[in-house]
Amino acid sequence: MITLPFQISYTTLFEGLGLLSLATFLLSLLLIPFLISRASVDYFLIHATIVEQRHKRHPALACTIKIIRNCLGCVLCLAGFMMLFLPGQGVITILIGVSLLDVRGRQRVMNALIHRPSLQHALNWIRQKTGQPPFNFPSKPQGPVRK
């Protein structure tokens, strides 16, 4: 049997995962309400337009910001996915992570998430608890008219 110098026991692995779970849960309890309360009321209506305008004004800075946002968005999406199975606010964390990503199809995923009534209720409940007015959500697009 081959032994490697970095092998760890299952006990150590599960203790580490438990601590990671606790840390992400506590961080989500603090960070998620802060981010949701700081967003503007029209965030889901105007955010994409504002980002496009900013990218046109400062292309070099936009590239740096894009890298940082995508890294942070990926971390939040992964943490949110883990929180679906561990304690934490998984779907809301995924929503925030996806909103930071600057990739193709992001708006489609954002629209699919944001049109869920349970998620809209949760977001506005957090805003109400922090003394902020509720979000204005985009209307759900209607399907094609069939003849």
C-alpha positions as CSV (number, residue, x, y, z in Angstrom):
1,M,0.0,0.0,0.0
2,I,1.3,3.4,-0.9
3,T,1.2,6.1,1.7
4,L,1.3,9.8,0.8
5,P,2.6,12.5,3.2
6,F,-0.6,14.6,2.8
7,Q,-3.1,11.8,3.7
8,I,-5.7,12.8,6.2
9,S,-8.1,10.8,8.2
10,Y,-11.9,10.8,7.6
11,T,-12.4,12.4,11.0
12,T,-10.1,15.3,10.1
13,L,-11.9,15.7,6.7
14,F,-15.4,15.7,8.3
15,E,-14.2,18.2,11.0
16,G,-12.9,20.5,8.3
17,L,-16.1,20.2,6.3
18,G,-18.1,20.9,9.4
19,L,-16.1,24.0,10.1
20,L,-16.4,25.1,6.5
21,S,-20.2,24.6,6.7
22,L,-20.4,26.6,9.9
23,A,-18.2,29.4,8.5
24,T,-20.3,29.7,5.2
25,F,-23.5,29.7,7.3
26,L,-22.4,32.5,9.6
27,L,-20.9,34.5,6.7
28,S,-24.2,34.1,4.7
29,L,-26.2,35.3,7.7
30,L,-24.1,38.5,7.8
31,L,-23.2,39.2,4.2
32,I,-26.4,38.3,2.4
33,P,-28.7,40.8,4.2
34,F,-26.1,43.5,3.9
35,L,-25.8,43.1,0.2
36,I,-29.5,42.8,-0.4
37,S,-30.2,46.0,1.7
38,R,-27.5,48.0,-0.1
39,A,-28.9,47.2,-3.6
40,S,-31.1,49.9,-5.2
41,V,-34.8,49.3,-5.5
42,D,-34.5,49.1,-9.3
43,Y,-31.5,46.8,-9.2
44,F,-33.1,44.0,-11.3
45,L,-34.4,46.5,-13.8
46,I,-31.4,48.7,-14.5
47,H,-28.2,46.8,-13.4
48,A,-27.3,45.3,-16.8
49,T,-27.6,48.7,-18.5
50,I,-25.4,50.4,-15.9
51,V,-22.7,47.8,-16.2
52,E,-22.6,48.1,-20.0
53,Q,-22.3,51.9,-19.8
54,R,-19.4,51.6,-17.3
55,H,-17.6,49.1,-19.5
56,K,-17.8,51.5,-22.4
57,R,-16.4,54.5,-20.4
58,H,-13.4,52.6,-18.9
59,P,-12.4,49.5,-20.9
60,A,-9.1,48.8,-19.1
61,L,-10.7,49.1,-15.7
62,A,-13.6,47.1,-16.9
63,C,-11.4,44.1,-17.7
64,T,-9.9,44.1,-14.2
65,I,-13.3,44.5,-12.6
66,K,-14.6,41.7,-14.8
67,I,-12.0,39.3,-13.6
68,I,-12.6,40.2,-9.9
69,R,-16.4,40.0,-10.2
70,N,-16.2,36.6,-12.1
71,C,-13.9,35.1,-9.4
72,L,-16.2,36.4,-6.6
73,G,-19.3,35.3,-8.5
74,C,-17.9,31.8,-9.0
75,V,-17.0,31.5,-5.3
76,L,-20.5,32.6,-4.3
77,C,-22.2,30.3,-6.8
78,L,-20.2,27.3,-5.4
79,A,-20.9,28.4,-1.8
80,G,-24.6,28.7,-2.7
81,F,-24.6,25.3,-4.2
82,M,-23.0,23.8,-1.1
83,M,-25.6,25.7,1.0
84,L,-28.4,23.8,-0.8
85,F,-27.2,20.7,1.1
86,L,-25.6,22.4,4.1
87,P,-27.0,25.1,6.4
88,G,-27.3,28.5,4.7
89,Q,-29.2,30.6,2.2
90,G,-28.4,28.6,-0.9
91,V,-30.7,30.0,-3.6
92,I,-30.2,33.6,-2.5
93,T,-26.4,33.1,-2.5
94,I,-26.5,31.6,-6.0
95,L,-28.6,34.6,-7.2
96,I,-26.0,37.0,-5.8
97,G,-23.2,35.0,-7.4
98,V,-24.9,34.8,-10.8
99,S,-25.6,38.6,-10.6
100,L,-21.8,39.2,-10.3
101,L,-20.9,36.9,-13.2
102,D,-20.2,38.5,-16.6
103,V,-20.8,35.5,-18.8
104,R,-23.1,34.6,-21.7
105,G,-26.5,33.4,-20.5
106,R,-26.3,35.3,-17.2
107,Q,-29.5,37.3,-17.8
108,R,-31.5,34.2,-18.7
109,V,-30.4,32.5,-15.4
110,M,-31.1,35.7,-13.5
111,N,-34.6,36.0,-15.0
112,A,-35.4,32.3,-14.3
113,L,-34.4,32.8,-10.6
114,I,-35.9,36.3,-10.1
115,H,-39.3,35.3,-11.4
116,R,-39.7,32.7,-8.7
117,P,-42.4,34.1,-6.3
118,S,-40.7,32.5,-3.2
119,L,-37.4,34.2,-4.0
120,Q,-39.0,37.6,-4.6
121,H,-40.8,37.2,-1.2
122,A,-37.5,36.2,0.5
123,L,-35.6,39.1,-1.0
124,N,-38.3,41.7,0.0
125,W,-38.6,40.1,3.5
126,I,-34.9,40.8,4.0
127,R,-35.3,44.3,2.7
128,Q,-38.3,44.9,5.0
129,K,-36.3,43.7,8.0
130,T,-33.4,46.1,7.2
131,G,-35.8,49.0,6.7
132,Q,-35.5,49.2,2.9
133,P,-38.3,49.5,0.4
134,P,-39.1,46.3,-1.6
135,F,-37.4,45.6,-5.0
136,N,-39.1,46.4,-8.3
137,F,-38.9,43.2,-10.3
138,P,-39.2,43.0,-14.1
139,S,-42.5,41.7,-15.4
140,K,-42.4,38.1,-16.5
141,P,-42.0,37.9,-20.3
142,Q,-45.0,36.5,-22.0
143,G,-44.6,33.5,-24.3
144,P,-45.0,33.8,-28.1
145,V,-48.5,34.3,-29.3
146,R,-49.9,31.2,-31.0
147,K,-52.3,31.4,-33.9
